[in-house]
Amino acid sequence: MKTYTTNTSNRKVLSSKLKLDDYQRPLDEKRVGRIAKDFNPNLANFIKCSMRTNGELFIFDGQHTRAAIEILNGNTPTLVECRVFEFVGLTDAERHDVEAILFAQQNGISTQVHLGSKLRAEYLAGDENAIAFHNMSNTAGLEMDFTRTPAYGKIVCIVEAHRAWKSLGDALYGEMLEIIVRIWEKDPQSLRREIVGGMAHFLKKHGSFYDINRLIECLSDVSPRQIIRDGNLVLSTTTGKYAAQIAKLYNKGLSKKDRLK
């Protein structure tokens, strides 16, 4: 990103004039309702906006506050307090990237941005790590777009998948996804956090010792639901309990000396 300066100003803007861009998360109606119920104009945060070159204002922090204020105004546009940021020296495309990064970095007393939203914003802003994770997750015919809307062949356990990628690295993470697809094709149950986390745990522990063909053969007749169900019988909160079920199935029929420890 090239060097730029930031001008800021406070102003009242008609809420209907404020726009949203693709890095924003979907509006949470329940959260809007809670904000509206407890709304105190003396404590409300400014809605933070970025000004594009044509004067249009894009919200990068405060879309739920805007929606709540409109509800309190009879579901009609109203004047809202805004903190306007103008990133001087950037094109609109570059301003979009800065907005996405600022959106992703939200913290403090506001609700933490879900990791999927954060990664999506960083991906749209060109972050190298987010792009690498996205590209590796979209292998073996699978899809991962940083949203949690279920679909056939789609990875929706973004937190667990990201943890697996960070733990395993590109090569082993890609191998893990290919194994899952070879065993269960693109069954959505096989892409749940329990299976992704359990398989990642298994590969992290046994990656140098297991036989991939045996693993695929041993799990091919076992449904992901069964592994999840059996793992849930173990009193533990970690995905290691699902890895243990995978190892148990792998070891079945092997002599003691050949079993994974």
C-alpha positions as CSV (number, residue, x, y, z in Angstrom):
1,M,0.0,0.0,0.0
2,K,1.4,3.4,-1.0
3,T,1.8,6.3,1.5
4,Y,-1.3,8.4,2.2
5,T,-2.6,10.9,4.7
6,T,-5.9,10.8,6.6
7,N,-8.3,13.7,7.1
8,T,-11.1,13.2,9.6
9,S,-14.2,15.2,10.5
10,N,-17.4,14.7,12.4
11,R,-20.7,15.4,10.7
12,K,-24.4,14.4,10.6
13,V,-25.4,12.4,7.6
14,L,-28.7,11.1,6.4
15,S,-28.5,7.3,7.2
16,S,-29.8,6.3,3.8
17,K,-26.8,8.0,2.2
18,L,-24.3,5.7,3.9
19,K,-23.2,2.7,1.8
20,L,-21.8,-0.8,2.5
21,D,-19.1,-2.7,0.6
22,D,-18.3,-6.3,0.1
23,Y,-16.0,-6.7,3.2
24,Q,-19.0,-6.1,5.5
25,R,-20.6,-9.0,7.4
26,P,-24.3,-9.7,7.0
27,L,-26.6,-7.6,9.2
28,D,-27.4,-9.4,12.5
29,E,-31.0,-8.5,13.1
30,K,-30.9,-9.8,16.7
31,R,-28.0,-7.6,17.5
32,V,-29.7,-4.6,15.9
33,G,-32.7,-5.3,18.1
34,R,-30.5,-5.4,21.3
35,I,-28.9,-2.1,20.3
36,A,-32.2,-0.5,19.7
37,K,-33.7,-1.7,23.0
38,D,-30.8,-0.3,25.1
39,F,-29.9,2.7,22.9
40,N,-28.7,5.8,24.6
41,P,-27.8,8.6,22.3
42,N,-25.4,10.0,24.9
43,L,-23.3,6.8,24.8
44,A,-23.6,5.8,21.2
45,N,-20.4,5.5,19.2
46,F,-19.9,7.5,16.0
47,I,-20.6,5.5,12.8
48,K,-17.2,5.4,11.1
49,C,-17.2,6.0,7.3
50,S,-14.7,6.3,4.5
51,M,-15.2,9.0,1.9
52,R,-14.5,7.9,-1.7
53,T,-13.4,10.3,-4.4
54,N,-16.9,11.1,-5.6
55,G,-18.0,12.0,-2.0
56,E,-19.8,8.8,-1.3
57,L,-19.5,7.5,2.3
58,F,-18.9,3.8,3.0
59,I,-19.4,2.4,6.6
60,F,-16.6,0.3,7.9
61,D,-17.7,0.3,11.5
62,G,-21.3,0.9,12.7
63,Q,-23.8,-0.6,10.3
64,H,-25.7,-2.2,13.2
65,T,-25.9,1.2,15.0
66,R,-27.3,2.8,11.9
67,A,-29.9,0.1,11.5
68,A,-30.9,0.5,15.2
69,I,-31.3,4.2,14.9
70,E,-33.5,3.8,11.9
71,I,-35.7,1.4,13.8
72,L,-36.1,3.9,16.6
73,N,-37.0,6.5,14.0
74,G,-39.9,4.4,12.7
75,N,-37.8,2.4,10.1
76,T,-37.1,5.6,8.2
77,P,-33.8,7.4,7.3
78,T,-32.6,9.9,9.9
79,L,-29.5,12.0,10.6
80,V,-26.8,10.0,12.3
81,E,-23.5,11.1,13.9
82,C,-20.5,10.0,11.7
83,R,-16.8,10.1,11.9
84,V,-15.7,10.5,8.3
85,F,-12.2,9.4,7.2
86,E,-10.7,10.6,3.9
87,F,-7.6,8.7,2.8
88,V,-5.9,11.3,0.7
89,G,-3.5,10.1,-2.0
90,L,-5.3,6.8,-2.7
91,T,-7.6,5.6,-5.5
92,D,-11.0,4.3,-4.6
93,A,-9.8,0.7,-5.0
94,E,-7.0,1.4,-2.5
95,R,-9.4,3.2,-0.2
96,H,-11.6,0.0,-0.3
97,D,-8.6,-2.0,0.8
98,V,-7.8,0.3,3.7
99,E,-11.5,0.2,4.8
100,A,-11.4,-3.6,4.6
101,I,-8.3,-3.7,6.9
102,L,-9.9,-1.3,9.3
103,F,-13.0,-3.4,9.4
104,A,-11.0,-6.5,10.1
105,Q,-9.1,-4.8,12.9
106,Q,-12.1,-3.8,14.9
107,N,-11.8,-4.5,18.6
108,G,-12.4,-3.0,22.0
109,I,-16.0,-3.0,23.5
110,S,-17.7,-3.7,20.1
111,T,-18.5,-7.3,19.2
112,Q,-15.5,-9.2,17.9
113,V,-15.6,-9.7,14.2
114,H,-16.0,-13.4,13.4
115,L,-12.8,-14.8,12.1
116,G,-14.4,-15.6,8.7
117,S,-15.4,-11.9,8.3
118,K,-11.9,-10.8,9.4
119,L,-10.2,-13.2,6.9
120,R,-12.6,-12.2,4.1
121,A,-11.8,-8.5,4.7
122,E,-8.1,-9.3,4.7
123,Y,-8.5,-11.4,1.6
124,L,-10.3,-8.6,-0.3
125,A,-7.6,-6.2,0.9
126,G,-4.9,-8.5,-0.6
127,D,-3.4,-9.9,2.6
128,E,-0.9,-12.6,1.6
129,N,-1.7,-14.9,4.4
130,A,-5.5,-14.7,3.9
131,I,-5.0,-15.3,0.2
132,A,-2.7,-18.3,0.9
133,F,-5.3,-19.8,3.3
134,H,-8.1,-19.2,0.8
135,N,-6.2,-20.8,-2.1
136,M,-5.2,-23.9,-0.1
137,S,-8.8,-24.3,1.2
138,N,-10.1,-24.3,-2.3
139,T,-8.3,-27.5,-3.4
140,A,-9.6,-31.0,-3.9
141,G,-12.8,-29.6,-5.4
142,L,-13.8,-28.0,-2.2
143,E,-15.0,-24.4,-1.6
144,M,-14.2,-22.0,1.2
145,D,-15.4,-18.4,0.8
146,F,-15.1,-17.2,4.5
147,T,-18.9,-17.5,5.0
148,R,-20.8,-20.1,7.1
149,T,-23.7,-20.7,4.7
150,P,-23.8,-24.5,4.3
151,A,-23.5,-26.0,0.9
152,Y,-22.3,-29.3,-0.6
153,G,-18.5,-29.4,-0.7
154,K,-18.1,-26.2,1.2
155,I,-15.9,-25.7,4.3
156,V,-17.9,-23.7,6.8
157,C,-15.8,-24.5,9.9
158,I,-13.5,-21.5,9.2
159,V,-12.0,-21.2,12.6
160,E,-11.1,-24.9,12.7
161,A,-9.8,-25.0,9.1
162,H,-7.7,-21.9,9.7
163,R,-6.3,-23.5,12.9
164,A,-5.5,-26.7,10.9
165,W,-3.7,-24.7,8.1
166,K,-1.6,-22.8,10.6
167,S,-0.7,-26.0,12.4
168,L,0.0,-28.2,9.4
169,G,1.3,-25.9,6.8
170,D,0.3,-25.8,3.1
171,A,1.4,-29.3,2.1
172,L,-0.1,-31.3,4.9
173,Y,-3.3,-29.2,5.1
174,G,-3.8,-29.8,1.4
175,E,-3.2,-33.5,1.9
176,M,-5.7,-33.5,4.7
177,L,-8.4,-32.0,2.5
178,E,-7.7,-34.5,-0.3
179,I,-7.9,-37.4,2.1
180,I,-11.3,-36.2,3.4
181,V,-12.6,-35.9,-0.1
182,R,-11.2,-39.3,-1.2
183,I,-12.9,-41.0,1.8
184,W,-16.2,-39.2,2.0
185,E,-16.3,-37.3,-1.4
186,K,-17.9,-33.9,-0.4
187,D,-20.3,-35.0,2.3
188,P,-21.0,-31.9,4.4
189,Q,-20.7,-33.9,7.5
190,S,-17.1,-34.7,6.7
191,L,-16.4,-30.9,6.6
192,R,-17.6,-30.2,10.1
193,R,-15.2,-28.9,12.7
194,E,-15.0,-32.2,14.5
195,I,-13.8,-34.1,11.4
196,V,-11.5,-31.3,10.1
197,G,-10.0,-30.7,13.5
198,G,-9.8,-34.4,14.3
199,M,-8.1,-35.2,11.0
200,A,-5.7,-32.3,11.5
201,H,-4.8,-33.5,14.9
202,F,-4.3,-37.0,13.6
203,L,-1.9,-35.8,10.8
204,K,0.0,-33.5,13.1
205,K,0.7,-36.5,15.4
206,H,1.1,-39.3,12.9
207,G,2.0,-37.5,9.6
208,S,5.3,-39.3,9.3
209,F,4.1,-42.7,10.3
210,Y,0.7,-43.5,8.8
211,D,-0.1,-45.2,5.5
212,I,-2.4,-43.0,3.5
213,N,-4.0,-45.8,1.6
214,R,-4.7,-47.7,4.8
215,L,-6.3,-44.7,6.4
216,I,-8.6,-44.2,3.4
217,E,-9.5,-47.9,3.3
218,C,-10.2,-48.0,7.1
219,L,-12.4,-45.0,7.1
220,S,-14.3,-45.5,3.8
221,D,-17.0,-47.7,5.4
222,V,-17.4,-45.4,8.4
223,S,-19.6,-42.3,8.3
224,P,-18.4,-39.0,9.7
225,R,-21.4,-39.0,12.0
226,Q,-20.2,-42.2,13.7
227,I,-16.7,-40.7,14.3
228,I,-18.4,-37.5,15.7
229,R,-20.8,-39.5,17.8
230,D,-18.1,-41.8,19.3
231,G,-15.8,-38.9,19.9
232,N,-18.5,-37.1,21.8
233,L,-18.7,-39.9,24.3
234,V,-15.2,-38.9,25.5
235,L,-15.2,-36.2,28.2
236,S,-12.9,-33.7,26.5
237,T,-13.4,-30.4,24.8
238,T,-10.5,-30.8,22.2
239,T,-10.6,-32.2,18.7
240,G,-8.0,-34.8,19.9
241,K,-10.9,-37.0,20.9
242,Y,-12.0,-37.3,17.2
243,A,-8.4,-37.9,16.2
244,A,-8.3,-40.8,18.7
245,Q,-11.4,-42.3,17.0
246,I,-9.6,-42.0,13.6
247,A,-6.5,-43.7,15.1
248,K,-8.6,-46.4,16.6
249,L,-10.2,-47.3,13.3
250,Y,-6.7,-47.2,11.6
251,N,-5.2,-49.6,14.2
252,K,-8.0,-52.1,14.0
253,G,-6.6,-55.5,12.8
254,L,-2.9,-54.4,13.1
255,S,-0.4,-56.1,15.4
256,K,0.6,-54.2,18.5
257,K,4.0,-53.3,17.0
258,D,2.4,-51.8,13.8
259,R,-0.2,-49.7,15.6
260,L,0.0,-45.9,15.8
261,K,0.7,-44.8,19.3
